[in-house]
Amino acid sequence: MSVSSKELRSNVMGIIALIPAYNEELTIGSIVLKTKSYVDKVIVVDDGSTDRTSEIAEKAGAEVIRIEKNIGKANAIRLGFEKIREEGWGVVVLLDADGQHDPDEIPNLVLPVLENRADVVVGSRFLNGNLNVPRYRILGQKILNLLTNAGAKSKFSDTQSGYRVLNYKALERLDLTVTAGYNLESDMLLHLGSNGVRITELPISVRYDVPKRHKSNPFVHGFSVAANLLNQLSFRNPIFLFSLPGVVFLVIAAGFWVWALGTYSSSDSLPFGPTMAAGILSIIGSLSFVTGLILNTLVQILKRAKEF
């Protein structure tokens, strides 16, 4: 079901768009103008741009929060969220300034929130079988999806999408201190998913033929996000991160032990390679398994302590 801009504006008030921007003078004007057709207000957080991003955004009709020094996308969004909380907006649309996200899809993304079917809507690039996503991104996305879903105990198809809609309930429950660097997308799902917030996905289209003068290296970005997710997984789901791999190592070790002992029974000598592999894998597997159990116990104790 689609909703026209006229229906959206006439039936619902209190929709605001938040657009973080860094050196986006080539695209920010058109993005603001198109977004204004579907929302009541547009806020652009200029994260220390050295070009005319702020000037163009203001001329296009956006309110600009100007940051003198670049502090990163997550921190820029956090400042925007803080202002939106203070002003009491009911629905927030979060999208990028570089033209990858199509503002014309705002009505469809907002609809589940307006109809109280969801508190957060994530625009997914993969639900509609999007073939425009570069192959090198797909592999990285699958890895980050696996790690994020393990921590959030969910099955999202696009955990790294920056095109999202949140209602006031979700924004109020979001801990704005948990995000850092470029890990906002995963952190948001991890935090909100464990706080009773209803999250759903809808398909979106994405453009990749946009200016990339200042974009971070996707591989460096991916490693950074993965490292952050592994750190969070160690506290949120230690059984998955430590104990399950430990079991895998122990099973492989058992195979090497069978090989080594089988050779010993027929030749009265232990083969060096299989025996060494069996011993090392047994130690690693045992340590990993026990570490997961200990951390899981500590996590449960901390959760119970917070309840009192």
LUMVODO-105482 format. One record per atom (N, C-alpha, C, O): residue in three letters; z, x, y. Coordinates in steps of 0.1 Angstrom, whole numbers, plus 2048, in hexadecimal, padded with zeros to 3 digits. Example, Ala and Ser with C-alpha at 12.3 -4.5 7.8 and 13.67 -1.06 7.14 Angstrom:
<atoms>
ALA84E8847C7
ALA84E87B7D3
ALA84E8847DF
ALA85588E7DF
SER8478807EA
SER8478897F5
SER84F881800
SER85088680B
</atoms>
This chain:
<atoms>
MET8008097F4
MET800800800
MET80080980C
MET80881280D
SER7F7806816
SER7F780E822
SER7FB80582E
SER7FB7F982D
VAL80080C838
VAL805805844
VAL7FE80B850
VAL7FD817851
SER7F9802859
SER7F2806865
SER7FC80B86F
SER80880886E
SER7F8813878
SER801819883
SER80680D88B
SER81280E890
LYS7FE80388D
LYS8037F8896
LYS80E7F088F
LYS8187ED895
GLU80D7EE881
GLU8177E787A
GLU8247EF879
GLU82F7EA87B
LEU8227FC878
LEU82E805877
LEU836805884
LEU842804884
ARG82F80688F
ARG83580789C
ARG83B7F98A0
ARG8467F98A7
SER8357EE89C
SER83A7E18A1
SER8457DC898
SER84D7D489D
ASN8467E088C
ASN8507DB883
ASN85D7E4882
ASN8687DF87E
VAL85C7F0884
VAL8677F9882
VAL86880388E
VAL85F809893
MET875804893
MET87880E89D
MET880819898
MET88681888D
GLY88282389F
GLY88B82E89B
GLY884838892
GLY88C83F88B
ILE87783A893
ILE87184488B
ILE86D850894
ILE86784F89E
ILE87285C88F
ILE86F868897
ILE86987388E
ILE86C873882
ALA86087B894
ALA85A88688C
ALA85F893891
ALA86189589D
LEU86289C888
LEU8678A988B
LEU85C8B3886
LEU8598B387A
ILE8588BC88F
ILE84D8C588B
ILE8528D388F
ILE8528D689B
PRO8558DC886
PRO8588EA889
PRO84B8F188C
PRO8418EF885
ALA84B8FA895
ALA83F901899
ALA84190F89D
ALA84B9128A4
TYR838918899
TYR83992689D
TYR82B92B89F
TYR82392D895
ASN82792D8AC
ASN81A9328AF
ASN80F9298AA
ASN80692D8A2
GLU81091C8AD
GLU8069128A8
GLU7FE90B8B3
GLU7FB8FF8B2
GLU7FB9138BD
GLU7F390D8C9
GLU7E69088C5
GLU7E18FF8CC
LEU7E090C8BA
LEU7D39078B5
LEU7D38F98AF
LEU7C98F28AF
THR7DF8F58AA
THR7DF8E88A3
THR7EA8DF8A8
THR7E98D38A6
ILE7F48E48AF
ILE8008DB8B3
ILE7FC8CF8BB
ILE8018C48B9
GLY7F28D18C4
GLY7EE8C58CD
GLY7E98BA8C5
GLY7ED8AE8C7
SER7E08BC8BC
SER7DA8B18B4
SER7E48AB8AA
SER7E489F8A8
ILE7ED8B38A5
ILE7F78AE89C
ILE8018A58A3
ILE80489A89E
VAL8058A98AF
VAL80E8A08B7
VAL8078938BA
VAL80D8898B9
LEU7FB8948BF
LEU7F48888C3
LEU7F287E8B8
LEU7F48728B9
LYS7EE8838AC
LYS7EC87A8A0
LYS7FA87589C
LYS7FA869898
THR80487D89C
THR811879897
THR81786E8A0
THR81D86589B
LYS81586F8AD
LYS81A8658B6
LYS8158578B3
LYS81C84D8B7
SER80A8558AC
SER8058488A9
SER80E8408A0
SER80D83489F
TYR817848898
TYR81E84288E
TYR82D842890
TYR83583D888
VAL83284989A
VAL84084B89C
VAL8448478AA
VAL83B8468B3
ASP8518468AD
ASP8558438BA
ASP8588508C3
ASP85884F8CF
LYS85985B8BC
LYS85C8678C4
LYS8588738BB
LYS85A8738AF
VAL85387E8C2
VAL85088A8BB
VAL8588958C1
VAL8588988CD
ILE85F89D8B8
ILE8668A98BC
ILE8608B58B6
ILE85E8B58AA
VAL85C8BE8BE
VAL8578CB8BA
VAL8618D68BC
VAL8658D88C7
VAL8658DD8B2
VAL86E8E88B3
VAL8668F58B3
VAL8618F98A9
ASP8648FB8BF
ASP85C9078C1
ASP8659138BD
ASP86E9178C5
ASP8639198B2
ASP86B9238AC
ASP8679318B2
ASP86393A8AA
GLY8699338BF
GLY8669408C5
GLY8579448C6
GLY85494F8C5
SER84F93A8C8
SER84093D8C8
SER83D9468D4
SER8449458DF
THR83394E8D3
THR82F9578DE
THR8219528E4
THR81C9588EC
ASP81D9468DF
ASP8109418E5
ASP8149348ED
ASP81F9328F2
ARG80A92B8EE
ARG80C91F8F6
ARG8109138EE
ARG80E9078F2
THR8179158E3
THR81B90A8DB
THR8238FF8E2
THR8218F38E1
SER82E9048E9
SER8378FA8F1
SER82F8F38FB
SER8308E78FC
GLU8278FA903
GLU81F8F390E
GLU8168E9909
GLU8168DE90E
ILE80F8EC8FE
ILE8058E28F9
ILE80C8D68F2
ILE8088CB8F4
ALA8178D98EB
ALA81F8CE8E5
ALA8248C48EF
ALA8248B88ED
GLU8298CA8FA
GLU82E8C1905
GLU8238B990B
GLU8258AD90E
LYS8188BF90E
LYS80C8B8914
LYS8088AD90A
LYS8028A290F
ALA8098AF8FD
ALA8058A58F4
ALA80F8998F2
ALA80C88F8EC
GLY81B89B8F8
GLY8258908F8
GLY8318928F0
GLY8388898EE
ALA83389E8EB
ALA83F8A18E3
ALA84A8A68EC
ALA8488AC8F6
GLU8578A48E7
GLU8628AA8ED
GLU8648B88E6
GLU8648B88D9
VAL8658C28ED
VAL8658D08E7
VAL8738D68E8
VAL8798D68F3
ILE8788DB8DD
ILE8848E38DD
ILE87F8F18DC
ILE87A8F68D1
ARG8818F98E6
ARG87C9068E7
ARG8879108E3
ARG8929118E9
ILE8849198D9
ILE88D9238D4
ILE8879318D9
ILE87B9338D6
GLU88F9388DF
GLU8899458E5
GLU88694F8DB
GLU87C9568DC
LYS88D9508D0
LYS88B95A8C5
LYS8889538B8
LYS88F9498B5
ASN87F9588B1
ASN87B9528A4
ASN88795389A
ASN88D95E897
ILE88C947895
ILE89794688C
ILE89494187E
ILE89D940876
GLY88793F87C
GLY88393A86F
GLY88292B86E
GLY888923875
LYS879926865
LYS875918864
LYS88290F861
LYS884905868
ALA88A914857
ALA89590B854
ALA89F90A85F
ALA8A48FF861
ASN8A2914866
ASN8AB913871
ASN8A690B87D
ASN8AD904884
ALA89890C87F
ALA892904889
ALA8938F5886
ALA8968ED88E
ILE8918F2879
ILE8928E4874
ILE8A18DF876
ILE8A38D4879
ARG8AA8E8873
ARG8B88E4874
ARG8BC8E0882
ARG8C38D7884
LEU8B78E888C
LEU8B98E489A
LEU8B38D789D
LEU8BA8CE8A4
GLY8A78D4898
GLY8A18C789A
GLY8A98BC894
GLY8AB8B189A
PHE8AE8BE887
PHE8B68B4880
PHE8C38B1888
PHE8C78A6889
GLU8C98BB88D
GLU8D58B9895
GLU8D38B08A1
GLU8DB8A88A4
LYS8C88B28A8
LYS8C58AA8B3
LYS8C289C8AF
LYS8C68928B6
ILE8BB89A8A4
ILE8B788D89F
ILE8C488589B
ILE8C587989D
ARG8CD88C895
ARG8DA886891
ARG8E188189D
ARG8E687689E
GLU8E288A8A8
GLU8E98868B4
GLU8E38798BA
GLU8EA8718C0
GLU8D58788BA
GLU8CF86D8C0
GLU8CE8618B7
GLU8CB8568BC
GLY8D28628AA
GLY8D38578A2
GLY8C785089D
GLY8C684489B
TRP8BC85889B
TRP8B0852896
TRP8B184E887
TRP8B885487F
GLY8AA843884
GLY8AB83D876
GLY8A284486C
GLY8A6845860
VAL896849870
VAL88D84F866
VAL88785B86C
VAL88385B878
VAL887866864
VAL881873869
VAL875876861
VAL876876854
VAL86A87A867
VAL85E87F860
VAL85D88E863
VAL85D89286E
LEU85D896858
LEU85C8A485A
LEU84F8A9855
LEU84B8A684A
LEU8478B085E
LEU83A8B585A
LEU8378C2861
LEU83E8C586B
ASP82E8CA85C
ASP82A8D7861
ASP8218D586D
ASP81A8CB86F
ALA8218E0875
ALA8198E0882
ALA80B8E6880
ALA8038E6889
ASP8088EC874
ASP7FC8F4873
ASP7F08EB86F
ASP7E58F186D
GLY7F28DF86D
GLY7E68D6869
GLY7E58D485A
GLY7DC8CD856
GLN7EE8DA852
GLN7ED8D8843
GLN7F08C9840
GLN7EA8C3837
HIS7F98C3847
HIS7FD8B5844
HIS7F68AC84D
HIS7F48AE859
ASP7F18A0848
ASP7EA89684F
ASP7F388C854
ASP7F988484C
PRO7F588B861
PRO7FE880867
PRO7FA872864
PRO802869864
ASP7ED870860
ASP7E886385C
ASP7EF85E850
ASP7EE85284C
GLU7F6866848
GLU7FC86283C
GLU80B85E83E
GLU81285B835
ILE80F85F84B
ILE81D85C84E
ILE82184D84A
ILE82B84B844
PRO81884384D
PRO81C83684A
PRO82083483B
PRO82982D837
ASN81783A832
ASN81A838824
ASN82783F81F
ASN82E83B817
LEU82984B825
LEU835852822
LEU84284C827
LEU84D84C820
VAL841845832
VAL84D83F838
VAL850832831
VAL85C82D831
LEU84682B82B
LEU84881D826
LEU85481C81C
LEU85C81381E
PRO855825812
PRO861823809
PRO86E82480F
PRO87881E80B
VAL86F82C81A
VAL87C82D821
VAL87E820829
VAL88981B82A
LEU87481B830
LEU87580F837
LEU87980382F
LEU8807FA833
GLU874803822
GLU8777F8819
GLU8837FA811
GLU8867F3808
ASN88B805814
ASN89780880E
ASN89580B7FF
ASN89E8087F7
ARG88A8117FB
ARG8888157ED
ARG88B8237EB
ARG88B8287E0
ALA88D82B7F6
ALA8908397F5
ALA89683D802
ALA89583780C
ASP89E848801
ASP8A484E80C
ASP89C85A811
ASP89C85E81D
VAL895860808
VAL88D86C80B
VAL88086A803
VAL87F8677F8
VAL87586D80A
VAL86786D804
VAL86187B806
VAL861880811
VAL85D8817FB
VAL85788E7FB
VAL84888C7F9
VAL8448867EF
GLY840892801
GLY8318917FF
GLY82D89C7F5
GLY82F8A87F8
SER8288977EA
SER8248A17E0
SER8158A47E0
SER80D89B7E0
ARG8128B07DF
ARG8048B57DE
ARG7FE8B37D0
ARG7F28B57CF
PHE8068B17C6
PHE8028B17B8
PHE8018A47B1
PHE7FC8A37A6
LEU8078997B7
LEU80788C7B1
LEU7F98867AF
LEU7F687F7A6
ASN7F088A7B9
ASN7E28847B8
ASN7D888E7B3
ASN7CC88D7B4
GLY7DD8997AC
GLY7D58A37A6
GLY7CD8AA7B0
GLY7C18AD7AE
ASN7D38AE7BB
ASN7CD8B57C6
ASN7C68C27C2
ASN7CD8CB7BD
LEU7B98C37C3
LEU7B28CF7BF
LEU7B08D97CA
LEU7AB8E37C8
ASN7B58D67D6
ASN7B48DF7E1
ASN7BE8EA7E1
ASN7BD8F37E9
VAL7C98E87D9
VAL7D38F27D9
VAL7CE8FF7D2
VAL7CA8FE7C7
PRO7CF90A7D9
PRO7CB9177D3
PRO7D291A7C6
PRO7DE9167C5
ARG7CB9207BC
ARG7D19227AF
ARG7DD92B7AF
ARG7E79287A8
TYR7DD9357B8
TYR7E993E7B8
TYR7F59367BD
TYR80193A7BA
ARG7F392C7C5
ARG7FF9247CA
ARG80491B7BF
ARG8109187BE
ILE7FB9167B6
ILE7FF90D7AC
ILE8099137A2
ILE81390D79F
LEU80792079E
LEU810927795
LEU81D92979C
LEU828926796
GLY81D92D7A8
GLY82A92F7AF
GLY8319227B1
GLY83D9227B0
GLN82A9187B4
GLN83090B7B6
GLN8379067A9
GLN8429007A9
LYS83190879E
LYS836904791
LYS84390B78E
LYS84D905789
ILE844918791
ILE85092078F
ILE85B91B798
ILE867919794
LEU8589197A5
LEU8629147AF
LEU8669057AB
LEU8729027AD
ASN85D8FD7A6
ASN8608F07A2
ASN86A8F0797
ASN8748E9796
LEU8688F978D
LEU8708FA781
LEU87F8FE786
LEU8888F8781
LEU88090878F
LEU88D90C793
LEU89490179B
LEU8A08FF799
THR88D8FB7A4
THR8938F17AD
THR8978E57A4
THR8A28DF7A6
ASN88E8E079B
ASN8918D5793
ASN89D8D878A
ASN8A58CF787
ALA89E8E4785
ALA8AA8E877D
ALA8B78E6784
ALA8C18E277F
GLY8B68EB791
GLY8C28EA799
GLY8C58DC79E
GLY8D18D879E
ALA8BB8D47A1
ALA8BD8C67A6
ALA8BD8BC79A
ALA8C08B079C
LYS8BA8C178E
LYS8BA8B8782
LYS8B08AC785
LYS8B48A1783
SER8A48B0789
SER89A8A678D
SER88D8AA787
SER88C8B4780
LYS8828A278A
LYS8758A5785
LYS86B8A3791
LYS86189C78F
PHE86D8AA79C
PHE8638A97A7
PHE8578B27A4
PHE8588BC79E
SER84C8AD7A9
SER83F8B47A6
SER83C8BE7B1
SER8348C77AF
ASP8428BD7BD
ASP83F8C67C8
ASP84C8C87D0
ASP84E8C27DB
THR8548D17CB
THR8618D37D2
THR8608DB7DF
THR8698DB7E7
GLN8548E17E1
GLN8528EA7ED
GLN84B8E37F8
GLN8488E9803
SER8488D67F7
SER8418CF801
SER8498CD80E
SER8558CA80D
GLY8438D0819
GLY84A8CF826
GLY8488C182D
GLY84D8BF838
TYR8408B9827
TYR83D8AC82C
TYR8468A1826
TYR84589E81B
ARG85089D82E
ARG85B895829
ARG85F88A833
ARG85D88B83F
VAL86688082E
VAL86B875836
VAL87A873831
VAL87D872825
LEU88387383B
LEU891871838
LEU897865840
LEU89386484C
ASN8A085D83A
ASN8A6853842
ASN8B4859848
ASN8B7865845
TYR8BB85184F
TYR8C7856856
TYR8D185A84C
TYR8D986384E
LYS8D2852841
LYS8DC855836
LYS8DA863830
LYS8E386B82F
ALA8CD86682D
ALA8CA874828
ALA8CD87F832
ALA8D388982E
LEU8CA87C83F
LEU8CC886849
LEU8DB88984B
LEU8DF89484D
GLU8E387E84A
GLU8F187F84C
GLU8F7887840
GLU90188F842
ARG8F2885834
ARG8F888C828
ARG8F389A826
ARG8F88A281E
LEU8E889E82E
LEU8E38AB82C
LEU8EC8B5833
LEU8EE8B483F
ASP8F08BF82C
ASP8F88CA831
ASP8EE8D4838
ASP8E78DC831
LEU8EE8D4845
LEU8E58DD84C
LEU8E98EB84C
LEU8E18F4851
THR8F48EF846
THR8F88FD845
THR8F3904838
THR8F5910837
VAL8ED8FC82F
VAL8EA902822
VAL8DC909822
VAL8D9910818
THR8D490782C
THR8C790C82C
THR8C6919833
THR8CD91C83D
ALA8BC92182F
ALA8BA92E836
ALA8AB932833
ALA8A692F828
GLY8A593983C
GLY89893E83A
GLY88E933837
GLY88E92983E
TYR88693582D
TYR87C92B829
TYR88092381D
TYR87791D816
ASN88D92281A
ASN89191B80E
ASN89590C811
ASN89B906808
LEU89290781C
LEU8968FA820
LEU8918EF816
LEU8998E7812
GLU8858F0812
GLU87F8E5809
GLU8888E47FC
GLU88B8D97F9
SER88A8EF7F6
SER8928EE7E9
SER8A18EB7EC
SER8A68E37E5
ASP8A68F17F6
ASP8B48EF7FA
ASP8B78E07FC
ASP8C18DA7F8
MET8AD8DA803
MET8AF8CB807
MET8B08C37FA
MET8B88BA7F9
LEU8A78C57F1
LEU8A78BE7E4
LEU8B38C07DC
LEU8B98B77D6
LEU8B78CD7DB
LEU8C38D07D4
LEU8D08CA7D9
LEU8D88C47D2
HIS8D18CA7E7
HIS8DD8C47ED
HIS8DD8B57ED
HIS8E78AF7E9
LEU8D28AF7F1
LEU8D18A07F2
LEU8D189A7E4
LEU8D788F7E2
GLY8CB8A17DA
GLY8CB89B7CD
GLY8D889A7C6
GLY8DA8927BD
SER8E18A37CA
SER8EF8A27C5
SER8F989A7CD
SER90589A7CB
ASN8F38937D8
ASN8FC88B7E1
ASN8F787D7E1
ASN8F98767EB
GLY8F28787D6
GLY8EF86A7D5
GLY8E48657DE
GLY8E38597E1
VAL8DA86D7E2
VAL8CF8697EA
VAL8C38667E1
VAL8C086E7D9
ARG8BD85B7E4
ARG8B18577DC
ARG8A485E7E1
ARG8A185D7ED
ILE89E8667D8
ILE89386E7DC
ILE88786A7D4
ILE8888697C7
THR87B8687DA
THR86F8657D3
THR86486D7D8
THR8658737E3
GLU85886D7D1
GLU84C8747D5
GLU84186B7D7
GLU83F8617D0
LEU83886E7E0
LEU82B8677E2
LEU8208727E4
LEU82387D7E9
PRO81486F7DF
PRO8098797E0
PRO80587B7EF
PRO8048717F7
ILE8018877F2
ILE7FC88A7FF
ILE7F08937FE
ILE7EE8997F3
SER7E8895808
SER7DD89E808
SER7E18AA811
SER7E98A881A
VAL7DC8B680E
VAL7E08C2816
VAL7D48CA819
VAL7CB8CC810
ARG7D38CF825
ARG7C88D8829
ARG7CD8E7828
ARG7D98EA82D
TYR7C58F0823
TYR7C98FE823
TYR7C090682C
TYR7C191282D
ASP7B5900832
ASP7AC90783B
ASP7B2906849
ASP7AB901852
VAL7BE90B84B
VAL7C490B858
VAL7C791985C
VAL7C7922854
PRO7C991B86A
PRO7CC92986E
PRO7D892F868
PRO7E2928866
LYS7D793B863
LYS7E294285C
LYS7E694F863
LYS7EA95885C
ARG7E5950870
ARG7E795D876
ARG7F5962874
ARG7F896E873
HIS7FF958874
HIS80D95C874
HIS814959867
HIS82095A866
LYS80C95385D
LYS81394E851
LYS81995A849
LYS813965848
SER824957843
SER82A96183A
SER82396282D
SER81C959829
ASN82496E827
ASN81D97081A
ASN822967810
ASN82F96680E
PRO81A95F809
PRO81F954800
PRO82695A7F4
PRO82F9547EF
PHE8239677F0
PHE82A96D7E5
PHE8389717E9
PHE84196F7E1
VAL8399777F5
VAL84697B7FA
VAL84F96E7FC
VAL85B96E7F8
HIS849964801
HIS850957804
HIS8549527F6
HIS86094D7F5
GLY84C9527EC
GLY84F94C7DF
GLY85B9547D9
GLY86494D7D3
PHE85A9617D9
PHE8659697D4
PHE8729667DB
PHE87D9657D5
SER8729647E8
SER87E9617F0
SER8849547EC
SER8909537EA
VAL87B94A7EA
VAL88093D7E6
VAL88693D7D8
VAL8909377D5
ALA87E9447CF
ALA8839457C1
ALA89194C7C0
ALA8999477B8
ALA8929567C8
ALA89F95E7C8
ALA8AB9547CC
ALA8B59547C7
ASN8A894D7D7
ASN8B29437DC
ASN8B59397D1
ASN8C19357D0
LEU8AB9347CB
LEU8AD9297C0
LEU8B592F7B5
LEU8BD9287AF
LEU8B293B7B0
LEU8B99417A5
LEU8C89427A9
LEU8D19407A1
ASN8CA9467B6
ASN8D89477BA
ASN8DF93A7BA
ASN8EB9397B6
GLN8D892F7BE
GLN8DF9227BE
GLN8E091D7B0
GLN8EA9167AD
LEU8D79207A7
LEU8D791B799
LEU8E3921792
LEU8E991B78A
SER8E792E796
SER8F3934790
SER8FF92C792
SER90992E78A
PHE90092479C
PHE90B91C79F
PHE90990D79B
PHE913907797
ARG8FD90879C
ARG8FB8FA79A
ARG8F88F878B
ARG8FD8ED786
ASN8F1901784
ASN8EE8FE776
ASN8EE90C76E
ASN8E4910769
PRO8FA91276D
PRO8FB91F766
PRO8F791E757
PRO8F3928752
ILE8F9912751
ILE8F5911743
ILE8E6914742
ILE8E191B739
PHE8DE90D74B
PHE8D090F74A
PHE8CB91D74D
PHE8C2923747
LEU8D2923757
LEU8CE93175C
LEU8D293C753
LEU8CB946751
PHE8DE93A74D
PHE8E4945745
PHE8E5942736
PHE8E094A72E
SER8EB937732
SER8EE934724
SER8E193271C
SER8E0937711
LEU8D892A721
LEU8CC92771A
LEU8C3933718
LEU8BF93670C
PRO8C193C722
PRO8BA94971F
PRO8C2951715
PRO8BC95870D
GLY8CF951716
GLY8D795870C
GLY8D49546FE
GLY8D495C6F5
VAL8D39476FC
VAL8D09426EE
VAL8C29476EA
VAL8C194B6DE
VAL8B99476F3
VAL8AB94C6F0
VAL8AC95B6EC
VAL8A695E6E2
PHE8B39636F3
PHE8B59716F0
PHE8BB9726E2
PHE8B797B6DA
LEU8C596A6DF
LEU8CC96B6D2
LEU8C39676C7
LEU8C496D6BC
VAL8BB95D6C9
VAL8B19596BE
VAL8A79646BB
VAL8A49676B0
ILE8A296B6C6
ILE8999766C4
ILE8A09816BD
ILE89A9886B5
ALA8AC9846C1
ALA8B498F6BB
ALA8B698C6AC
ALA8B59956A4
ALA8B897F6A9
ALA8BA97C69B
ALA8AD97F693
ALA8AE984687
GLY8A297D699
GLY895981692
GLY894990690
GLY890994685
PHE898998699
PHE8989A6698
PHE8A29AB68D
PHE8A09B4686
TRP8AE9A468D
TRP8B89A7683
TRP8B29A5675
TRP8B49AC66B
VAL8AC999673
VAL8A6996666
VAL89C9A1662
VAL89B9A5656
TRP8949A566C
TRP88A9AF669
TRP8909BC665
TRP88D9C265B
ALA89A9C066D
ALA8A19CD66A
ALA8A89CD65D
ALA8A79D7655
LEU8B09C265A
LEU8B79C264E
LEU8AE9C0642
LEU8B19C5637
GLY8A39B9644
GLY8999B8639
GLY8949C6635
GLY8929C9629
THR8919CE63F
THR88C9DB63D
THR8969E4636
THR8949EC62D
TYR8A39E263A
TYR8AE9EA635
TYR8B09E7626
TYR8B39F061E
SER8AF9DA622
SER8B19D6615
SER8A79DC60B
SER8A99DD5FF
SER89B9DF610
SER8909E4608
SER88F9F3608
SER8899F95FF
SER8949F9613
SER892A08614
SER89FA0F617
SER89FA1B618
ASP8ABA08618
ASP8B8A0E61A
ASP8B8A16627
ASP8C0A1F629
SER8AFA12631
SER8B0A1863E
SER8ADA0E649
SER8A4A06647
LEU8B4A0F654
LEU8B1A0565F
LEU8A6A0A668
LEU8A7A1666C
PRO89CA0266B
PRO892A06674
PRO897A07682
PRO89E9FD687
PHE895A12689
PHE89BA14696
PHE897A096A0
PHE8A0A046A7
GLY88AA066A2
GLY8859FD6AC
GLY88B9EF6AB
GLY8919EA6B4
PRO8899E869F
PRO88E9DB69E
PRO89E9DA69F
PRO8A39D16A5
THR8A49E569A
THR8B39E569B
THR8B89E66A9
THR8C19DF6AE
MET8B19EF6B1
MET8B59F16BF
MET8B29E46C7
MET8BA9E06CF
ALA8A69DE6C4
ALA8A39D16CB
ALA8AD9C66C8
ALA8B19BF6D1
ALA8B19C56BB
ALA8BA9BB6B7
ALA8C89BD6BE
ALA8CE9B36C2
GLY8CC9C96BF
GLY8D99CC6C5
GLY8D99C96D4
GLY8E29C36D9
ILE8CF9CE6DB
ILE8CE9CC6E9
ILE8CD9BD6EC
ILE8D49B86F5
LEU8C49B66E5
LEU8C29A76E8
LEU8CF99F6E4
LEU8D29956EB
SER8D69A46DA
SER8E399D6D7
SER8ED99E6E2
SER8F49956E5
ILE8EE9AA6E7
ILE8F79AD6F2
ILE8F49A46FF
ILE8FC99E704
ILE8E79A5702
ILE8E299E70E
ILE8E498F70C
ILE8E9988715
GLY8E098A700
GLY8E197C6FE
GLY8F09776FE
GLY8F396C703
SER8F997F6F8
SER90797B6F7
SER90D97A705
SER914971709
LEU90A98570D
LEU90F98571B
LEU90A97A723
LEU91197472B
SER8FD977722
SER8F796D72A
SER8FD95F726
SER90095772F
PHE8FE95D719
PHE904950714
PHE91294E719
PHE91594371E
VAL91A958718
VAL92895771C
VAL92995572B
VAL93294E730
THR92195D733
THR92195C741
THR91E94D746
THR92594874F
GLY91494773F
GLY911939743
GLY91D930740
GLY91F927749
LEU924932735
LEU92F929732
LEU93A92B73C
LEU941921740
ILE93D937740
ILE94893A749
ILE945934757
ILE94D92E75D
LEU93893775C
LEU935932769
LEU935922769
LEU93891C773
ASN93091C75E
ASN93090E75D
ASN93E90875E
ASN9418FE765
THR94890F758
THR95690B758
THR95B90C767
THR96290376B
LEU95891776D
LEU95C91977B
LEU95690E784
LEU95D90978D
VAL94990B782
VAL94390178A
VAL9498F4789
VAL94C8ED793
GLN94D8F077C
GLN9538E377A
GLN9618E3781
GLN9658D8786
ILE9688EE780
ILE9758EF787
ILE9748ED796
ILE97C8E579C
LEU96A8F379C
LEU9688F27AA
LEU9648E47AE
LEU9698DF7B8
LYS95C8DD7A6
LYS9588CF7A9
LYS9648C67A8
LYS9658BD7B1
ARG96D8C879E
ARG9798C079D
ARG9828C27A9
ARG9898B97AE
ALA9838CF7AD
ALA98B8D27B9
ALA9878CB7C5
ALA98F8C77CE
LYS9798CA7C7
LYS9748C47D3
LYS9778B57D3
LYS9788AE7DE
GLU9798AF7C7
GLU97C8A07C6
GLU98A89D7CB
GLU98C8917CE
PHE9938A77CB
PHE9A18A47CF
PHE9A38A87DD
PHE9AE8A77E2
</atoms>
